[in-house]
Amino acid sequence: MTTFAIINIPFQGQRIKPPYVAAYVLLDGADIPFLHLVADIDANEVRMGMRVEAVWKRREEWGFGIDNIEYFRPTGEPDADYDTYKHHL
């Protein structure tokens, strides 16, 4: 993860109960981070550089978009070195 936001305020049409985390995920070897949901962790424990992995929807629910990934969760691996993502901030 490069940067993130903790969403604490409910809004109309919201599908996820706050608080939750929206983060820019930079896959290893990629040049462009993308915004996605991060879950399976307390929002207050999320940090820049945290390594995450995709949690996929069931294959029969797949379409043709990034929403095939339900969310990302921490891997438990050591955080990425700041120098590997600082130019994406």
N, C-alpha and C positions, 0 to 999 in steps of 0.2 A: 504494500500500500504506500502511496505517496502522501496524499493529503486526505482528510476526512472531515465530516461534520456529524455531530450528534444532534439528531432531530428530537426536540423535547416538546414541541407545541403541536397539538392536533389541528388538522385542517379538513375542510369538507372534501369528501371523496377519498380520504386516506385509507389505505388497505392494511397498514401495519400500525399497531398501537405503539406510541412513543413510550420510552425513548428507544431509538434505533440509530444505526450508523449507516451513512452513505459514504462510500470511499472511492477514491480513484485507485484502481488496481493496475499495476504495471506488471505484465507477465514477463518472466525471464526471457530475454532475447527480443522483446518487443520494444518499439520506439514510442508508442503512444499509449498512455494510460486511459482507462475507460471507467465510467461511473457505475457502481453496482452496490448492492446491499451486502453488509457484513453482519453476520449473526453468530450464534453459539458462543458469545463472549459478552461480558458486562460492558456496556458502552464506556464506562470510565476506565477500562483497561486497554482500550484501543490506542495504538500509537503509530506514528509514522515509521515506515520501514518494517512493520510487522509482516511476516510472510503468511500468506493465505492460500487456500485451495478451493476449487470449485465444488459445490454441492449441486449435482445435476438433478433435474426433474426426471421422473420415470420416462424411459425411452418412448413409450406410447403417447406421452404428452408433448413430445418435441414438435416444434415447428421449424422455422428457418431463421430464427433470430437469436440474439444474445440472451433472450429470456428462457432459453433451454437451461441456463444456469439459474437455479433457484436463488442461491446466495453464495457468498464466500465465507469461509470460517478459518480461524487460525490453524496453522500446521503444527505449532509447537517448536518449529525450528528457530535457530537464532535469527534475530532481525537482520535485514539487509543492511549493508554498509551504506552510510549516508551518501558517499561519493557515487554510488551506483544509481541513485535516483534524484539527486539534487537538481539536475538540470530540467527536471519535469515539474518543479514546484512553481 
